[in-house]
């Protein structure tokens, strides 16, 4: 009689482990054995996630989204090019500090590329804001202004997320 009970308990435990649901995990454990799936699955990240949340919040149409997404992507590309240019200045800055005499002209030459990239980024950012202004209606623009003044909303911590995020 006890052998049959132990066999069924072992079979049940084996089926739980095979399905990926250990017996000990619950809402407070490392893995969730029941409840809704983890909230971070499917969450969009980066620029696409930001734009998705902004479009959803502003209730924009597909035409508006396409125009704004193109302008913001161009501005982001210009900023990435500026960032790459900033990385390229590290070597001349290290050389200027490494020498016995400070070499200002060599460092100034490295800054010239940054100035050009910064101007391109500023123009792209201004074009992106102009495109947003042209494509959003008054209420959407007011919501966006209020959002930008206040800052992007932060995600409140969820106690069900557990210690590992």
GISUL-V716045 format. One record per pair of residues at least 4 apart in sequence whose ideal C-beta (glycine too) atoms are under 6 Angstrom apart, sorted by the first residue. I is the first residue (numbers start at 1). J is the second residue. Records with the same first field share a line. If there is no record, write none. Layout:
# GISUL-V716045
I->J, J
This chain:
# GISUL-V716045
16->21, 23
21->33
25->29, 31, 33
26->33
27->160
37->41
44->48, 49, 52
45->49
47->76
51->69
55->60, 65
58->140, 143
60->64, 65
64->135
65->69
67->131, 135
68->132, 135
71->127, 128, 131
72->128
74->124
75->124, 125, 128
78->120, 121, 124
79->121
81->117
82->117, 118, 121
85->113, 114, 117
89->93, 110
92->106, 107, 110
94->98
96->102, 103, 107
99->103
114->118
132->136
136->140, 141
161->165
